[in-house]
Amino acid sequence: MVTFHPREPRYGRREFIGRSAGGVLALSSLGPLLAACGGGNGGDAAELVLARPDNPVTWPLYDDNPAIASGLEPEKGPLKIYNWNGYLWPRIKKDFGQEYGVNVEETFFSTMDEAIAKISSGAVEYDVFIPVPDRLGRLVVGKVLQPLNHEYLPNLQNAWPSVQDPWYDKGSLYSAPYLMWTTGIGYRTDKVKTTPADLSNPYEIYWDEANKGKTYLLDDGRDAPAHMLLKNGIEDINTEDPEHIEHAKRELESLIPAVNVKTSTDDYTNLPEGRAWVHQMWSGSAISAQWYLPEGLTSEVLGFWFPEDGKGTIGNDLMAIPRTAKNPVLAHHFLDYLLDVKHGYDNFANYVGYQPPLTALDPDRLVTDEVVAPHLTTAIVRESDFDTGYFLTELSQSGQVAWQNAWAEFKAGVG
Amino acid sequence: MAEPQPVSPRRGDAFWAGLALPGVAWLCLFFLLPFYVVLCIAFGSVDPLFLTPRPEWNPLAWSTASFEFTLERLFGGSFGRVFLRTFAYVAIATALSLLIAYPVAYYVARYGGRWKGLLLAGLIAPFFVSYLMRMLAWINLLQDDGWVNDVLLWVGILDAPRNWLDGRASSVILGLVYGYVPFMILPLYAFLDRIDRSQLEAARDLGASPFQAFRLVTLPLSVPAILASIVIIALPMFGDYYTTDLLSQSPTTSMIGNQIYLYILGGQQIPVGAALVVCLMLFLTLLLGYYVYATARAQRRLGS
């Protein structure tokens, strides 16, 4: 259950214009509700395997869903991209469009569930889609995505070897890696008395009463409880054990009397602007946060903790091509374009702040290029993290439901 | 001599009935139909693979599982307690809004004079700015180093900056009041402006003090307007989730709208969200029923 995502806008500063007051509830609740009507493509839920790092999955290929043939000419577009808002540098679209003589159109979704509802209904036709690994299996088994033809993707070899052949999609049959992040703890070095690294159990920083009213968790029904599990040494953050779920919920609820914990996905502004002193944080937000500091503050006031041994929460985004794509050849070229080292780096450094898993992207260069502040190197994702980190993976339906209900009870604030 | 014809539309006059057609069609298309869809989702199931809702269009085949789950939590569970909190916030915010809106509307209606137009424009001005924008502005004002703390410190009311945004209920309630009070002033003004002054003059002629004239004439006359303005702001407040999301972000101030938001936008259990929507609508219908009853009673009393 990914309720929110690193780049998910809620009421961020950038997006508030254009949202009108009265219509907010009506639009945002009825929209997905109605859009969500309509069945799947006849996929069989029984075929769904839950991929895990220790249970890698090679997804089946279906006769009625073949990959495109090799050696085709790219179509004339327009190339339609379905993406998170603010998750692609506009310049990339412009340059790609010029190179291939096509228009590039981008449509945004605000939750992965909304995107899946729309795309699985078959009512919309996009050429490129940015899904998350913990929904990939459902999209493949439901035949929503088409297999990739690697002939068009020579740049896939620029990616870390481990993400070229990842556990969630062995052989990258249906997906190519896009961006990576870790979930750590951001803090204000000028405000907190204790930093996570000072504690024998860094996750206990959330209970530090010195930061009462200034402690935030990510407003995400899986990322937030994952830190509760890790605090208690439960490394399987994809557990569906009711006792573990109950335990994580009680830990969350105990944060209310301790620090009146708050939840938000605006981590990249809450911390620099001082609303938060301790904030569960996505690494990409830690890198972007320096641009939101008020005048007079330098990035020295920002800190980001992620376990030194790499045993923390990690996640990534994928690029895929829907089965209904009108421009599948062009879409392959676009995926390859983004896997190019220069384009991937530019997209990351100039705009997105989330890092592409490219071998040639030297983490130390990020500091010399001033993309990442020198003391925030903990926010850089390294290839080794992919092997040591804990992924939030696909859950069974009952697991998703159980976690969602626990999260809803915590969010009710009555425990 | 012929009997005078009663002034009422003749039977079979299709023209007059036709005038109501666009409104009826609108209501069916944009209210009844969507509401039926919500019902079908609440009583439907989810796709086993994508977990997207599968509405059940046939009422005979409706599944009550999501409703049972919702009702169980509504009576004695987390939904119920959030609902009570929402009710309390809305009641307090509505009462405060009335305390603010009534005198303002009264002043503009009675003493606005030639400034009436300007004052009204001033009252409508907040509508020009999006609700979210106004709330985002408050976040900046209420921050530790925001103007609110600056002013309160300068005047000497506070010794140290207060963290208004630490998730306190009062900030949420005041946010609601701020957000909805203009919607209350306008209907109150429209009504108070129409009160026949000769009735007040009669009261004064018969020996009532100005306060008595207000208490015995103006106030009873404005009961229907007060009720209407309460309905106008209380109904959307019950569905509000963004005020608390912006000004508090603490689970302890979450409203029933937040739970609906979570279940509907969170996927997987959209039927539960839809069931919550239906329950909230039932409650609001009860409230509206009471409004209709109370207005009818007030009218009768004024008529006799």
Boltz contact constraints between the chains, C-beta under 6 A:
constraints:
  - contact:
      token1: [A, 1]
      token2: [B, 268]
      max_distance: 6.0
  - contact:
      token1: [A, 3]
      token2: [B, 266]
      max_distance: 6.0
  - contact:
      token1: [A, 16]
      token2: [B, 132]
      max_distance: 6.0
  - contact:
      token1: [A, 16]
      token2: [B, 133]
      max_distance: 6.0
  - contact:
      token1: [A, 16]
      token2: [B, 136]
      max_distance: 6.0
  - contact:
      token1: [A, 19]
      token2: [B, 132]
      max_distance: 6.0
  - contact:
      token1: [A, 20]
      token2: [B, 130]
      max_distance: 6.0
  - contact:
      token1: [A, 21]
      token2: [B, 130]
      max_distance: 6.0
  - contact:
      token1: [A, 21]
      token2: [B, 131]
      max_distance: 6.0
  - contact:
      token1: [A, 24]
      token2: [B, 242]
      max_distance: 6.0
  - contact:
      token1: [A, 25]
      token2: [B, 239]
      max_distance: 6.0
  - contact:
      token1: [A, 29]
      token2: [B, 264]
      max_distance: 6.0
  - contact:
      token1: [A, 33]
      token2: [B, 264]
      max_distance: 6.0
  - contact:
      token1: [A, 36]
      token2: [B, 52]
      max_distance: 6.0
  - contact:
      token1: [A, 36]
      token2: [B, 53]
      max_distance: 6.0
  - contact:
      token1: [A, 37]
      token2: [B, 55]
      max_distance: 6.0
  - contact:
      token1: [A, 40]
      token2: [B, 47]
      max_distance: 6.0
  - contact:
      token1: [A, 40]
      token2: [B, 49]
      max_distance: 6.0
  - contact:
      token1: [A, 40]
      token2: [B, 50]
      max_distance: 6.0
  - contact:
      token1: [A, 43]
      token2: [B, 49]
      max_distance: 6.0
  - contact:
      token1: [A, 45]
      token2: [B, 48]
      max_distance: 6.0
  - contact:
      token1: [A, 45]
      token2: [B, 49]
      max_distance: 6.0
  - contact:
      token1: [A, 111]
      token2: [B, 265]
      max_distance: 6.0
  - contact:
      token1: [A, 113]
      token2: [B, 267]
      max_distance: 6.0
  - contact:
      token1: [A, 116]
      token2: [B, 50]
      max_distance: 6.0
  - contact:
      token1: [A, 117]
      token2: [B, 52]
      max_distance: 6.0
  - contact:
      token1: [A, 120]
      token2: [B, 50]
      max_distance: 6.0
  - contact:
      token1: [A, 138]
      token2: [B, 49]
      max_distance: 6.0
  - contact:
      token1: [A, 138]
      token2: [B, 50]
      max_distance: 6.0
  - contact:
      token1: [A, 142]
      token2: [B, 49]
      max_distance: 6.0
  - contact:
      token1: [A, 213]
      token2: [B, 163]
      max_distance: 6.0
  - contact:
      token1: [A, 213]
      token2: [B, 166]
      max_distance: 6.0
  - contact:
      token1: [A, 256]
      token2: [B, 252]
      max_distance: 6.0
  - contact:
      token1: [A, 260]
      token2: [B, 167]
      max_distance: 6.0
  - contact:
      token1: [A, 260]
      token2: [B, 250]
      max_distance: 6.0
  - contact:
      token1: [A, 262]
      token2: [B, 167]
      max_distance: 6.0
  - contact:
      token1: [A, 262]
      token2: [B, 249]
      max_distance: 6.0
  - contact:
      token1: [A, 262]
      token2: [B, 250]
      max_distance: 6.0
  - contact:
      token1: [A, 263]
      token2: [B, 249]
      max_distance: 6.0
  - contact:
      token1: [A, 264]
      token2: [B, 249]
      max_distance: 6.0
  - contact:
      token1: [A, 400]
      token2: [B, 268]
      max_distance: 6.0
  - contact:
      token1: [A, 401]
      token2: [B, 268]
      max_distance: 6.0
  - contact:
      token1: [A, 404]
      token2: [B, 266]
      max_distance: 6.0
  - contact:
      token1: [A, 404]
      token2: [B, 268]
      max_distance: 6.0
  - contact:
      token1: [A, 408]
      token2: [B, 262]
      max_distance: 6.0
  - contact:
      token1: [A, 409]
      token2: [B, 78]
      max_distance: 6.0
  - contact:
      token1: [A, 411]
      token2: [B, 251]
      max_distance: 6.0
  - contact:
      token1: [A, 411]
      token2: [B, 254]
      max_distance: 6.0
  - contact:
      token1: [A, 412]
      token2: [B, 78]
      max_distance: 6.0
  - contact:
      token1: [A, 412]
      token2: [B, 82]
      max_distance: 6.0
  - contact:
      token1: [A, 413]
      token2: [B, 251]
      max_distance: 6.0
  - contact:
      token1: [A, 413]
      token2: [B, 252]
      max_distance: 6.0
  - contact:
      token1: [A, 413]
      token2: [B, 254]
      max_distance: 6.0
  - contact:
      token1: [A, 414]
      token2: [B, 78]
      max_distance: 6.0
  - contact:
      token1: [A, 414]
      token2: [B, 81]
      max_distance: 6.0
